[in-house]
Amino acid sequence: MNSTQAIRIAVALVVALAVGVVIAVKRSQDHAEALPTSDESGAVAALPESAPTEAQRDAQLPSATLPKLVDLGSTTCIPCKKMAPILEALGEEFAGRFDVEFIDVQNDHAAARQYGVRLIPTQVFLDAAGAELARHQGFMSRQDILATWESLGHGFGKPPSNQRDLAPQGRPKVVAYYFHGETRCLSCLTIEQLAQEAIARCWAEDLKSRRLEWRAVNYDQPDNEHYLDLFDLAHSSLVLTRYVGDTLERWQVLDRVWELTESENLLQDYICDEIERYLDNRL
């Protein structure tokens, strides 16, 4: 073999090696950039890497100082969109007691793998050290979120018994209650969801300042049975109340919500208008 042939062989080997490296890098990038997809039901396609074990997830989770609710979803899936105002309201109402975080798994694939997400939305409940306590898949109402915290030993949804239902001394406050029983129909669930969304949209600043509060209450629970007599309830009801100091000044059952369940806009406008009258103290 002469020197010219040797040079040609060497060049060919270098070129082949370079092409191999480029192909390997491209395959790695394609694997890392594969996007999970979701449909309106919230289902997510399988992620490209196998889900970590529970022990691996706990080791990967960041440390924290407060319990945390992590909602993993997408800005495009319908159940995730319905949860957005609930999460926002919880984050404001319980600031300093537990944290709320939303993660868009369409943009953060590492988080989806870290938490082992296979369906969106997925809610993960973490303790103050960042360890997973519980998880839920699919839409989750405010009531169910607080009930889950309570089952884990955190009574975030219940103020101390000596302060329950009391407004700060001398400061008027409106509380919007949604009362319901253990057995619930679709209309009952729809009214609660639309009422909470309307209040979060129309009165965000008042919720933040605690001039207005939203509370969903199960009157079938022993601690809440007194509401049936207090507000003369016969079924699920949206009730507006106005407190001055620790005194219940007046209250009103918004019966028209049942008539307006077929019209989301009319129902929410009705709720916002009635709350405005109570906040402005107009009879």
C-alpha positions as CSV (number, residue, x, y, z in Angstrom):
1,M,0.0,0.0,0.0
2,N,1.5,3.3,-1.0
3,S,1.2,6.6,1.0
4,T,-1.6,7.9,-1.2
5,Q,-3.8,4.9,-0.5
6,A,-3.1,5.1,3.3
7,I,-4.1,8.7,3.4
8,R,-7.4,7.9,1.5
9,I,-8.2,5.2,4.0
10,A,-7.5,7.4,7.0
11,V,-9.7,10.2,5.6
12,A,-12.5,7.7,5.0
13,L,-12.3,6.4,8.5
14,V,-12.4,10.0,10.0
15,V,-15.5,10.9,7.8
16,A,-17.3,7.7,8.9
17,L,-16.6,8.4,12.5
18,A,-17.8,11.9,12.2
19,V,-21.1,10.8,10.6
20,G,-21.6,8.3,13.3
21,V,-21.2,10.9,16.0
22,V,-23.7,13.3,14.3
23,I,-26.3,10.5,14.0
24,A,-25.9,9.6,17.6
25,V,-26.3,13.2,18.8
26,K,-29.4,13.7,16.6
27,R,-31.0,10.5,18.0
28,S,-30.4,11.7,21.5
29,Q,-32.0,15.1,20.8
30,D,-35.0,13.5,19.1
31,H,-35.5,11.3,22.2
32,A,-35.2,14.2,24.6
33,E,-37.6,16.5,22.7
34,A,-40.4,14.0,22.2
35,L,-43.5,15.7,23.5
36,P,-46.3,14.0,25.4
37,T,-49.7,14.9,23.9
38,S,-53.0,15.3,25.6
39,D,-56.6,15.4,24.4
40,E,-59.7,17.1,25.9
41,S,-60.2,14.2,28.3
42,G,-56.8,14.9,29.9
43,A,-55.2,11.6,28.8
44,V,-51.4,11.8,28.2
45,A,-49.4,9.6,25.9
46,A,-46.7,7.5,27.4
47,L,-43.5,9.4,28.1
48,P,-40.4,8.3,26.2
49,E,-38.6,7.2,29.4
50,S,-39.9,4.7,32.0
51,A,-41.5,6.2,35.1
52,P,-39.2,6.3,38.1
53,T,-40.1,4.3,41.2
54,E,-41.7,5.9,44.2
55,A,-38.4,5.9,46.0
56,Q,-36.7,7.5,43.1
57,R,-39.4,10.2,42.9
58,D,-39.0,11.0,46.6
59,A,-35.3,11.3,46.2
60,Q,-35.7,13.7,43.2
61,L,-38.4,16.0,44.8
62,P,-37.1,19.4,46.0
63,S,-37.0,20.2,49.7
64,A,-39.7,22.5,51.0
65,T,-40.7,24.4,54.1
66,L,-44.5,24.1,53.7
67,P,-46.8,21.3,52.5
68,K,-47.4,21.6,48.8
69,L,-50.0,20.8,46.3
70,V,-48.4,20.2,42.8
71,D,-50.8,20.2,39.9
72,L,-49.3,18.7,36.7
73,G,-51.3,19.5,33.6
74,S,-51.4,21.5,30.5
75,T,-52.8,24.9,29.4
76,T,-54.6,23.1,26.6
77,C,-56.5,20.3,28.3
78,I,-60.1,21.0,29.4
79,P,-60.0,19.5,32.9
80,C,-56.7,21.5,33.5
81,K,-58.3,24.7,32.4
82,K,-61.2,24.1,34.8
83,M,-58.8,23.6,37.7
84,A,-56.9,26.9,37.1
85,P,-59.2,29.2,39.0
86,I,-59.5,26.7,41.9
87,L,-55.7,26.5,42.2
88,E,-55.3,30.3,42.0
89,A,-57.9,30.8,44.8
90,L,-56.4,28.1,47.0
91,G,-52.9,29.7,46.6
92,E,-54.2,33.0,47.7
93,E,-56.5,31.8,50.5
94,F,-54.0,29.5,52.1
95,A,-50.8,31.4,51.5
96,G,-48.4,30.7,54.3
97,R,-50.2,27.5,55.2
98,F,-49.5,25.3,52.1
99,D,-48.0,26.1,48.7
100,V,-49.7,25.5,45.3
101,E,-47.7,25.0,42.1
102,F,-48.9,24.3,38.6
103,I,-46.5,22.6,36.1
104,D,-47.2,22.5,32.4
105,V,-45.9,19.0,31.4
106,Q,-46.1,19.9,27.8
107,N,-43.2,22.3,28.4
108,D,-41.5,20.6,31.3
109,H,-41.0,16.9,30.4
110,A,-38.5,16.4,33.2
111,A,-41.1,17.2,35.8
112,A,-43.5,14.8,34.2
113,R,-41.0,12.0,34.4
114,Q,-39.9,13.2,37.9
115,Y,-43.4,12.8,39.3
116,G,-44.3,9.8,37.2
117,V,-47.2,11.4,35.4
118,R,-49.3,9.3,33.1
119,L,-52.6,11.3,33.0
120,I,-53.3,15.0,33.3
121,P,-54.2,16.7,35.4
122,T,-52.4,14.9,38.2
123,Q,-52.3,16.4,41.7
124,V,-49.5,15.4,44.0
125,F,-49.6,16.2,47.7
126,L,-46.3,16.7,49.4
127,D,-45.3,17.2,53.0
128,A,-43.0,20.0,54.2
129,A,-39.9,17.9,53.5
130,G,-41.0,17.3,49.8
131,A,-42.1,13.7,50.3
132,E,-45.2,12.5,48.4
133,L,-48.2,11.9,50.7
134,A,-50.9,11.2,48.1
135,R,-51.9,11.8,44.5
136,H,-55.0,12.0,42.4
137,Q,-55.6,11.9,38.6
138,G,-58.2,14.0,36.8
139,F,-60.2,17.1,37.7
140,M,-60.2,17.7,41.5
141,S,-62.6,20.2,43.2
142,R,-61.7,22.5,46.0
143,Q,-63.7,20.5,48.4
144,D,-61.9,17.3,47.4
145,I,-58.5,18.9,47.7
146,L,-59.2,20.2,51.2
147,A,-60.7,16.9,52.2
148,T,-57.5,15.1,51.0
149,W,-55.4,17.5,53.1
150,E,-57.7,16.8,56.0
151,S,-57.3,13.0,55.6
152,L,-53.5,13.6,55.6
153,G,-53.7,15.4,59.0
154,H,-53.9,19.0,57.7
155,G,-57.2,20.7,58.5
156,F,-56.7,23.6,56.1
157,G,-60.4,23.8,55.2
158,K,-61.5,24.3,58.9
159,P,-60.7,27.4,60.9
160,P,-60.4,27.0,64.6
161,S,-63.7,26.2,66.3
162,N,-63.7,29.5,68.3
163,Q,-63.2,31.5,65.1
164,R,-65.4,29.6,62.7
165,D,-67.7,31.8,60.7
166,L,-66.4,35.0,62.4
167,A,-65.3,38.0,60.6
168,P,-62.4,40.2,62.0
169,Q,-63.7,42.4,64.7
170,G,-65.5,45.5,63.4
171,R,-64.7,44.8,59.8
172,P,-67.7,43.9,57.5
173,K,-67.1,40.8,55.4
174,V,-69.2,38.8,52.9
175,V,-69.0,35.0,52.9
176,A,-70.4,33.1,49.9
177,Y,-71.3,29.5,51.0
178,Y,-72.1,26.6,48.7
179,F,-73.9,24.1,50.8
180,H,-74.3,20.5,49.6
181,G,-74.8,17.0,50.9
182,E,-72.9,13.7,50.4
183,T,-75.0,12.7,47.4
184,R,-74.5,15.2,44.5
185,C,-76.1,15.6,41.1
186,L,-74.5,17.0,38.0
187,S,-76.3,20.3,38.3
188,C,-75.1,20.7,41.9
189,L,-71.5,20.2,40.9
190,T,-71.9,22.5,37.9
191,I,-73.3,25.3,40.1
192,E,-70.5,25.0,42.6
193,Q,-67.8,25.1,39.9
194,L,-69.4,28.1,38.0
195,A,-70.0,30.0,41.2
196,Q,-66.3,29.5,42.3
197,E,-65.1,30.5,38.9
198,A,-67.3,33.7,38.8
199,I,-66.2,34.8,42.3
200,A,-62.5,34.2,41.4
201,R,-62.9,36.2,38.2
202,C,-65.1,39.1,39.5
203,W,-63.7,39.5,43.0
204,A,-60.0,38.5,43.0
205,E,-58.9,41.5,45.0
206,D,-61.6,41.1,47.6
207,L,-60.8,37.5,48.0
208,K,-57.1,38.4,48.5
209,S,-58.0,41.0,51.1
210,R,-60.4,38.6,52.8
211,R,-63.3,41.1,52.4
212,L,-65.0,38.3,50.6
213,E,-64.6,34.6,51.3
214,W,-65.7,31.5,49.4
215,R,-66.6,28.3,51.3
216,A,-67.9,24.9,50.1
217,V,-69.6,23.1,53.0
218,N,-71.0,19.6,53.3
219,Y,-74.0,19.9,55.5
220,D,-74.2,16.1,56.0
221,Q,-71.1,16.2,58.1
222,P,-71.9,16.4,61.9
223,D,-70.0,19.6,62.4
224,N,-72.0,21.4,59.7
225,E,-75.6,20.2,60.4
226,H,-76.4,23.4,62.2
227,Y,-76.3,25.3,58.9
228,L,-79.5,23.5,57.8
229,D,-81.5,25.2,60.5
230,L,-79.5,28.5,60.4
231,F,-80.2,29.1,56.7
232,D,-83.4,27.0,56.4
233,L,-81.8,24.7,53.8
234,A,-83.7,21.9,52.1
235,H,-81.2,21.1,49.3
236,S,-77.9,22.2,47.9
237,S,-77.8,26.0,48.0
238,L,-75.6,29.1,47.3
239,V,-76.0,31.4,50.2
240,L,-74.6,34.9,50.6
241,T,-73.9,36.2,54.1
242,R,-72.7,39.5,55.5
243,Y,-70.9,39.7,58.8
244,V,-70.1,42.8,60.9
245,G,-67.6,41.8,63.5
246,D,-68.9,38.4,64.8
247,T,-72.5,39.2,64.0
248,L,-74.4,37.7,61.1
249,E,-76.1,40.8,59.8
250,R,-78.1,39.3,56.9
251,W,-78.2,36.4,54.5
252,Q,-79.8,35.4,51.2
253,V,-80.2,32.1,49.4
254,L,-79.6,32.6,45.6
255,D,-82.3,30.3,44.4
256,R,-82.1,31.5,40.8
257,V,-78.9,29.6,40.2
258,W,-81.0,26.4,39.6
259,E,-82.9,28.2,36.9
260,L,-79.8,29.4,35.1
261,T,-77.7,26.2,35.0
262,E,-78.2,26.0,31.2
263,S,-76.7,29.4,30.7
264,E,-73.2,29.7,32.2
265,N,-72.9,33.5,31.5
266,L,-76.3,34.4,33.0
267,L,-75.6,32.3,36.1
268,Q,-72.2,33.9,36.7
269,D,-73.5,37.4,36.0
270,Y,-76.3,36.8,38.5
271,I,-73.9,35.7,41.2
272,C,-71.5,38.6,40.6
273,D,-74.3,41.1,40.7
274,E,-75.7,39.8,44.0
275,I,-72.3,39.7,45.6
276,E,-71.8,43.3,44.5
277,R,-74.9,44.3,46.4
278,Y,-73.7,42.6,49.5
279,L,-70.2,44.1,49.3
280,D,-71.7,47.6,48.8
281,N,-74.3,46.9,51.6
282,R,-77.2,47.6,49.2
283,L,-80.4,46.0,50.4
